Amino acid sequence: MSEKTEEIRELATTCITNEGLLKETVEQLEGSSRRNRQRAASVMCAISKTAPEVLAPFIGDMVDALNRPEIQTRWECLEALTRMVGVDSRACDKAIEGAENALFDEGNDLLHLGAIRFLCALGATTEKRCEKIWPLIDEGMQCYHGDPAFQDMLVAIIDFSKGKITDDAKAGLKERMSFDAANAKGVLGVRAKQIVENVS
């Protein structure tokens, strides 16, 4: 573990029990320092892994941080928001626009992956959300099929395929993944088959 990673982990652990420090850290998400914004996003992401409920009051701040220019701040906030779906999915609805912008950001696999993970987690919660989010997931699958991050995207899409999704989304997933399920080798083929089985 690098010194920086250890520092983030320790700060996250302290923030969980120190509300004042947590608020200070969250405020840095909108500060003028790129380095402090990135550090704050890293702390939010670390907290979301162990105590996501602590971040519930700050979902709006993480949604707002999806508008920052740097990739790391946006990606780590998307990762944290993905874990917040189970805490307060309604508050996470406000992140759809920021996730859509990240999904189609020019040439960054981490942002694309973070966006797909978030959209899949939120879209699987209700059919109404799925109806709104499925077209974005579908377009993302078409855009990034064959990209290095696509294999990881499929893990999120497998979870999505098990969720409360619409018949349109099920039919769309089956159509998108049937060729790979029948023809692809290795991990891609296995994951594609799993998705097709889940929606059949």
Backbone torsions as a table, in degrees:
resi	resn	phi	psi	omega
1	MET	NA	128.6	-178.7
2	SER	-70.5	162.4	-179.7
3	GLU	-61.4	-40.4	-179.3
4	LYS	-65.1	-44.0	179.2
5	THR	-61.7	-42.3	179.0
6	GLU	-63.6	-40.1	179.2
7	GLU	-63.1	-43.6	178.9
8	ILE	-63.0	-44.5	-179.1
9	ARG	-61.1	-43.3	180.0
10	GLU	-66.6	-41.1	178.8
11	LEU	-64.6	-40.6	178.2
12	ALA	-61.7	-43.7	179.2
13	THR	-60.6	-41.4	179.0
14	THR	-67.9	-42.3	-179.1
15	CYS	-60.0	-32.2	-177.9
16	ILE	-59.4	-34.5	-177.6
17	THR	-108.4	-3.7	-178.4
18	ASN	-120.3	95.6	-173.8
19	GLU	-61.8	-37.8	179.8
20	GLY	-62.3	-45.7	179.1
21	LEU	-66.2	-37.5	178.3
22	LEU	-61.4	-46.6	179.4
23	LYS	-61.5	-42.5	177.7
24	GLU	-59.2	-43.1	-179.4
25	THR	-65.3	-44.1	179.8
26	VAL	-61.3	-40.5	-179.4
27	GLU	-60.1	-27.7	180.0
28	GLN	-69.1	-16.8	177.7
29	LEU	-61.6	-27.0	-179.1
30	GLU	-110.2	12.4	179.8
31	GLY	-75.5	175.0	-176.7
32	SER	-83.2	-15.5	-177.4
33	SER	-87.9	118.5	178.3
34	ARG	-59.6	-42.4	-178.3
35	ARG	-61.7	-43.9	179.4
36	ASN	-67.5	-35.4	177.1
37	ARG	-63.8	-44.5	-179.7
38	GLN	-63.9	-41.8	179.9
39	ARG	-63.6	-44.3	179.4
40	ALA	-61.9	-42.0	179.1
41	ALA	-63.9	-38.9	177.8
42	SER	-62.6	-39.4	178.6
43	VAL	-66.6	-43.9	178.2
44	MET	-58.5	-43.7	-179.6
45	CYS	-62.6	-42.9	179.6
46	ALA	-65.5	-41.8	178.3
47	ILE	-62.9	-39.4	-176.3
48	SER	-63.5	-21.2	179.8
49	LYS	-74.8	-29.3	-173.9
50	THR	-117.5	-30.8	-176.7
51	ALA	-144.0	61.5	-175.1
52	PRO	-58.6	-30.8	-177.6
53	GLU	-59.8	-27.4	179.1
54	VAL	-64.1	-27.5	-176.4
55	LEU	-88.8	-3.4	-176.2
56	ALA	-50.1	-44.1	-179.1
57	PRO	-68.9	-10.8	-172.2
58	PHE	-113.1	14.8	179.0
59	ILE	-58.5	-42.1	179.2
60	GLY	-59.0	-36.9	178.7
61	ASP	-66.4	-38.9	179.1
62	MET	-70.8	-37.0	175.6
63	VAL	-60.4	-46.7	179.8
64	ASP	-61.0	-35.9	-178.3
65	ALA	-68.3	-12.6	175.8
66	LEU	-69.1	-8.5	177.6
67	ASN	-94.4	0.7	179.7
68	ARG	-73.1	153.4	-175.4
69	PRO	-73.5	-31.0	-173.2
70	GLU	-80.6	142.7	-175.4
71	ILE	-64.7	-43.0	-173.9
72	GLN	-61.3	-44.7	180.0
73	THR	-59.2	-45.7	-177.6
74	ARG	-66.9	-44.8	-176.7
75	TRP	-64.8	-45.3	-177.5
76	GLU	-69.0	-33.5	175.9
77	CYS	-69.0	-36.6	174.9
78	LEU	-62.6	-41.6	177.9
79	GLU	-61.7	-44.2	179.1
80	ALA	-64.9	-43.5	-179.1
81	LEU	-63.9	-32.7	177.3
82	THR	-60.0	-40.8	178.9
83	ARG	-76.0	-18.7	179.6
84	MET	-80.8	-14.0	-179.4
85	VAL	-56.1	-40.6	179.8
86	GLY	-72.6	-15.0	-179.3
87	VAL	-92.1	-46.8	-178.9
88	ASP	-154.5	84.3	-175.4
89	SER	-65.9	-32.0	-178.6
90	ARG	-63.6	-43.4	178.6
91	ALA	-64.9	-31.5	-179.2
92	CYS	-72.2	-18.0	177.5
93	ASP	-54.8	-31.9	-176.2
94	LYS	-69.9	-11.3	-179.5
95	ALA	-89.8	-2.2	-175.8
96	ILE	-59.6	-44.7	-178.3
97	GLU	-63.0	-44.5	179.0
98	GLY	-64.1	-36.8	178.0
99	ALA	-68.3	-38.5	177.8
100	GLU	-62.4	-44.1	178.1
101	ASN	-61.3	-40.3	178.9
102	ALA	-67.1	-37.3	-178.0
103	LEU	-61.2	-35.1	-176.7
104	PHE	-110.0	19.7	173.9
105	ASP	-65.0	137.8	-176.8
106	GLU	-61.0	118.2	164.6
107	GLY	59.2	43.1	171.1
108	ASN	-133.6	106.6	-175.9
109	ASP	-61.1	-37.4	-178.9
110	LEU	-63.1	-43.4	178.5
111	LEU	-65.4	-42.6	179.6
112	HIS	-60.5	-45.1	-179.4
113	LEU	-64.9	-45.0	178.4
114	GLY	-59.6	-41.0	179.9
115	ALA	-65.8	-45.5	179.9
116	ILE	-62.4	-42.9	179.3
117	ARG	-59.2	-45.8	-179.8
118	PHE	-64.6	-49.4	-176.9
119	LEU	-62.8	-38.4	177.8
120	CYS	-65.5	-42.8	-179.8
121	ALA	-63.4	-45.4	-178.3
122	LEU	-72.9	-41.2	-177.5
123	GLY	-66.0	-22.0	-178.5
124	ALA	-84.2	-3.9	-173.5
125	THR	-79.5	-37.5	178.6
126	THR	-148.0	156.8	177.9
127	GLU	-64.2	-34.9	179.9
128	LYS	-62.4	-45.1	177.2
129	ARG	-65.3	-41.9	-179.2
130	CYS	-57.1	-42.0	-179.2
131	GLU	-57.7	-39.4	-178.7
132	LYS	-77.0	-37.3	-170.3
133	ILE	-92.3	-29.6	-176.2
134	TRP	-52.5	-43.8	179.7
135	PRO	-57.9	-32.7	178.0
136	LEU	-70.1	-44.2	178.3
137	ILE	-61.9	-43.1	-178.9
138	ASP	-60.9	-45.4	179.8
139	GLU	-65.8	-39.7	177.2
140	GLY	-61.0	-41.2	178.9
141	MET	-62.3	-39.4	179.5
142	GLN	-69.0	-41.9	-177.1
143	CYS	-66.3	-39.4	-167.3
144	TYR	-110.3	5.5	174.9
145	HIS	-58.0	124.5	-178.4
146	GLY	97.4	-15.0	176.0
147	ASP	-73.4	156.9	179.4
148	PRO	-57.3	-33.5	-177.0
149	ALA	-79.6	-9.0	-173.8
150	PHE	-62.8	-37.1	179.0
151	GLN	-58.6	-42.1	179.0
152	ASP	-71.4	-35.1	176.5
153	MET	-59.0	-37.6	-177.6
154	LEU	-62.8	-28.4	177.0
155	VAL	-62.0	-44.2	177.9
156	ALA	-67.9	-37.2	-178.6
157	ILE	-69.4	-33.0	174.1
158	ILE	-60.3	-47.0	178.3
159	ASP	-62.0	-41.4	177.0
160	PHE	-58.3	-42.3	-176.6
161	SER	-65.9	-17.4	178.0
162	LYS	-93.2	-5.3	-173.0
163	GLY	-85.1	-168.6	179.8
164	LYS	-85.6	76.7	-174.0
165	ILE	-110.6	160.9	-175.9
166	THR	-75.9	163.0	175.7
167	ASP	-62.6	-35.1	177.5
168	ASP	-61.6	-42.8	179.5
169	ALA	-65.8	-41.1	178.3
170	LYS	-61.2	-46.0	-179.9
171	ALA	-64.2	-39.5	179.7
172	GLY	-65.7	-42.6	178.2
173	LEU	-62.4	-41.8	-179.2
174	LYS	-62.8	-43.2	179.9
175	GLU	-64.5	-43.9	-178.1
176	ARG	-66.0	-37.3	-169.1
177	MET	-102.6	-7.0	-176.0
178	SER	-61.6	-41.0	-178.8
179	PHE	-63.1	-47.7	179.4
180	ASP	-64.2	-37.4	179.7
181	ALA	-62.1	-35.6	-177.9
182	ALA	-86.4	-27.9	-169.1
183	ASN	-121.0	-26.8	-173.7
184	ALA	-75.1	146.8	178.0
185	LYS	-98.3	165.9	171.9
186	GLY	66.4	-148.0	-173.4
187	VAL	-62.4	-40.7	-179.9
188	LEU	-57.8	-47.1	179.6
189	GLY	-62.1	-43.3	-179.7
190	VAL	-62.3	-46.7	-177.8
191	ARG	-68.8	-39.0	178.3
192	ALA	-62.4	-43.5	178.3
193	LYS	-60.3	-41.8	-179.2
194	GLN	-61.5	-42.2	179.7
195	ILE	-64.9	-46.3	179.6
196	VAL	-60.4	-42.2	178.8
197	GLU	-64.1	-40.0	-177.8
198	ASN	-63.8	-31.1	-174.8
199	VAL	-103.1	0.9	-177.9
200	SER	-87.0	NA	NA
